[in-house]
Amino acid sequence: MTDPLFRLLSTLPQAEADPVRAARVRTACHAELARHRPRRCAQPGRTTRIWELLVAGLGGIYLTETLRLALHAYGLW
């Protein structure tokens, strides 16, 4: 950037938010977030536990197959 541009930019006033509008937007955002709050499950622990076990099992199968393919590629299996 050139010096005249910096001088021009330095003469601009500081931007300030309108407090009334900021409060209105904040209130609207909080209301929208409250409307879309996730609902609780009847048994939150049980559902979470099932998903954890499923993901762990699939990860184990993936790791086992990857090791089997690597050993096969090197001729060790």
PyRosetta script that sets phi, psi and omega in degrees:
from pyrosetta import init, pose_from_sequence

init()
pose = pose_from_sequence("MTDPLFRLLSTLPQAEADPVRAARVRTACHAELARHRPRRCAQPGRTTRIWELLVAGLGGIYLTETLRLALHAYGLW")
pose.set_psi(1, 152.5)
pose.set_omega(1, -177.2)
pose.set_phi(2, -93.9)
pose.set_psi(2, 162.5)
pose.set_omega(2, -180.0)
pose.set_phi(3, -62.0)
pose.set_psi(3, -41.5)
pose.set_omega(3, 178.2)
pose.set_phi(4, -61.3)
pose.set_psi(4, -34.1)
pose.set_omega(4, 178.8)
pose.set_phi(5, -67.6)
pose.set_psi(5, -40.7)
pose.set_omega(5, 177.0)
pose.set_phi(6, -62.4)
pose.set_psi(6, -41.9)
pose.set_omega(6, 178.8)
pose.set_phi(7, -63.5)
pose.set_psi(7, -40.4)
pose.set_omega(7, 179.0)
pose.set_phi(8, -64.9)
pose.set_psi(8, -42.4)
pose.set_omega(8, 179.1)
pose.set_phi(9, -66.9)
pose.set_psi(9, -33.4)
pose.set_omega(9, -178.9)
pose.set_phi(10, -70.1)
pose.set_psi(10, -18.5)
pose.set_omega(10, 178.9)
pose.set_phi(11, -85.2)
pose.set_psi(11, -9.4)
pose.set_omega(11, -179.6)
pose.set_phi(12, -70.8)
pose.set_psi(12, 145.0)
pose.set_omega(12, 178.6)
pose.set_phi(13, -73.4)
pose.set_psi(13, 156.9)
pose.set_omega(13, 177.2)
pose.set_phi(14, -69.2)
pose.set_psi(14, 138.5)
pose.set_omega(14, 178.3)
pose.set_phi(15, -78.0)
pose.set_psi(15, 132.6)
pose.set_omega(15, 177.7)
pose.set_phi(16, -131.2)
pose.set_psi(16, 137.7)
pose.set_omega(16, 180.0)
pose.set_phi(17, -77.0)
pose.set_psi(17, 144.8)
pose.set_omega(17, 175.5)
pose.set_phi(18, -75.7)
pose.set_psi(18, 117.9)
pose.set_omega(18, -174.8)
pose.set_phi(19, -62.2)
pose.set_psi(19, -34.6)
pose.set_omega(19, -179.5)
pose.set_phi(20, -67.2)
pose.set_psi(20, -45.7)
pose.set_omega(20, -179.5)
pose.set_phi(21, -67.1)
pose.set_psi(21, -40.7)
pose.set_omega(21, 179.2)
pose.set_phi(22, -60.9)
pose.set_psi(22, -40.3)
pose.set_omega(22, 178.6)
pose.set_phi(23, -66.7)
pose.set_psi(23, -38.6)
pose.set_omega(23, 179.4)
pose.set_phi(24, -65.8)
pose.set_psi(24, -43.8)
pose.set_omega(24, 179.2)
pose.set_phi(25, -65.3)
pose.set_psi(25, -42.2)
pose.set_omega(25, 179.4)
pose.set_phi(26, -60.8)
pose.set_psi(26, -43.0)
pose.set_omega(26, 179.4)
pose.set_phi(27, -63.8)
pose.set_psi(27, -43.1)
pose.set_omega(27, 179.5)
pose.set_phi(28, -64.2)
pose.set_psi(28, -39.8)
pose.set_omega(28, 179.5)
pose.set_phi(29, -66.2)
pose.set_psi(29, -43.8)
pose.set_omega(29, 178.8)
pose.set_phi(30, -62.8)
pose.set_psi(30, -39.0)
pose.set_omega(30, 179.1)
pose.set_phi(31, -65.3)
pose.set_psi(31, -41.5)
pose.set_omega(31, 179.9)
pose.set_phi(32, -66.7)
pose.set_psi(32, -41.6)
pose.set_omega(32, 178.0)
pose.set_phi(33, -64.7)
pose.set_psi(33, -37.1)
pose.set_omega(33, 179.3)
pose.set_phi(34, -67.0)
pose.set_psi(34, -34.5)
pose.set_omega(34, 178.8)
pose.set_phi(35, -67.7)
pose.set_psi(35, -33.5)
pose.set_omega(35, -175.7)
pose.set_phi(36, -101.2)
pose.set_psi(36, 20.9)
pose.set_omega(36, 178.0)
pose.set_phi(37, -64.1)
pose.set_psi(37, 133.4)
pose.set_omega(37, -178.6)
pose.set_phi(38, -62.3)
pose.set_psi(38, 142.4)
pose.set_omega(38, 178.8)
pose.set_phi(39, -81.8)
pose.set_psi(39, 149.4)
pose.set_omega(39, 179.6)
pose.set_phi(40, -84.3)
pose.set_psi(40, 145.3)
pose.set_omega(40, 177.0)
pose.set_phi(41, -79.6)
pose.set_psi(41, 160.5)
pose.set_omega(41, 177.2)
pose.set_phi(42, -66.5)
pose.set_psi(42, -39.8)
pose.set_omega(42, 179.2)
pose.set_phi(43, -130.1)
pose.set_psi(43, 79.9)
pose.set_omega(43, -174.2)
pose.set_phi(44, -63.6)
pose.set_psi(44, -34.6)
pose.set_omega(44, -178.0)
pose.set_phi(45, -68.2)
pose.set_psi(45, -39.9)
pose.set_omega(45, -176.1)
pose.set_phi(46, -68.4)
pose.set_psi(46, -45.2)
pose.set_omega(46, -179.0)
pose.set_phi(47, -64.9)
pose.set_psi(47, -42.8)
pose.set_omega(47, 179.4)
pose.set_phi(48, -63.4)
pose.set_psi(48, -41.9)
pose.set_omega(48, -178.8)
pose.set_phi(49, -63.1)
pose.set_psi(49, -39.6)
pose.set_omega(49, 179.3)
pose.set_phi(50, -63.2)
pose.set_psi(50, -44.1)
pose.set_omega(50, 179.9)
pose.set_phi(51, -65.1)
pose.set_psi(51, -39.6)
pose.set_omega(51, 178.3)
pose.set_phi(52, -61.8)
pose.set_psi(52, -44.5)
pose.set_omega(52, 179.0)
pose.set_phi(53, -65.0)
pose.set_psi(53, -40.2)
pose.set_omega(53, 179.2)
pose.set_phi(54, -63.7)
pose.set_psi(54, -45.8)
pose.set_omega(54, -179.9)
pose.set_phi(55, -65.8)
pose.set_psi(55, -42.3)
pose.set_omega(55, 178.2)
pose.set_phi(56, -62.8)
pose.set_psi(56, -41.5)
pose.set_omega(56, 178.7)
pose.set_phi(57, -64.0)
pose.set_psi(57, -45.1)
pose.set_omega(57, 178.5)
pose.set_phi(58, -64.9)
pose.set_psi(58, -37.4)
pose.set_omega(58, 176.8)
pose.set_phi(59, -63.9)
pose.set_psi(59, -39.9)
pose.set_omega(59, 177.6)
pose.set_phi(60, -64.0)
pose.set_psi(60, -42.9)
pose.set_omega(60, 178.1)
pose.set_phi(61, -62.6)
pose.set_psi(61, -42.8)
pose.set_omega(61, 179.6)
pose.set_phi(62, -62.1)
pose.set_psi(62, -46.1)
pose.set_omega(62, -179.9)
pose.set_phi(63, -62.9)
pose.set_psi(63, -43.1)
pose.set_omega(63, 179.3)
pose.set_phi(64, -61.3)
pose.set_psi(64, -45.5)
pose.set_omega(64, -179.7)
pose.set_phi(65, -66.3)
pose.set_psi(65, -37.8)
pose.set_omega(65, 177.9)
pose.set_phi(66, -63.3)
pose.set_psi(66, -44.5)
pose.set_omega(66, 177.8)
pose.set_phi(67, -64.5)
pose.set_psi(67, -39.5)
pose.set_omega(67, 178.5)
pose.set_phi(68, -62.7)
pose.set_psi(68, -42.8)
pose.set_omega(68, 178.8)
pose.set_phi(69, -67.0)
pose.set_psi(69, -37.1)
pose.set_omega(69, 178.6)
pose.set_phi(70, -66.2)
pose.set_psi(70, -44.6)
pose.set_omega(70, 178.4)
pose.set_phi(71, -63.3)
pose.set_psi(71, -38.6)
pose.set_omega(71, 178.6)
pose.set_phi(72, -66.2)
pose.set_psi(72, -39.0)
pose.set_omega(72, -179.1)
pose.set_phi(73, -65.6)
pose.set_psi(73, -34.4)
pose.set_omega(73, 178.8)
pose.set_phi(74, -88.4)
pose.set_psi(74, 0.9)
pose.set_omega(74, 177.3)
pose.set_phi(75, 75.1)
pose.set_psi(75, 20.4)
pose.set_omega(75, -179.2)
pose.set_phi(76, -94.0)
pose.set_psi(76, -4.7)
pose.set_omega(76, -179.0)
pose.set_phi(77, -124.8)
pose.dump_pdb("model.pdb")
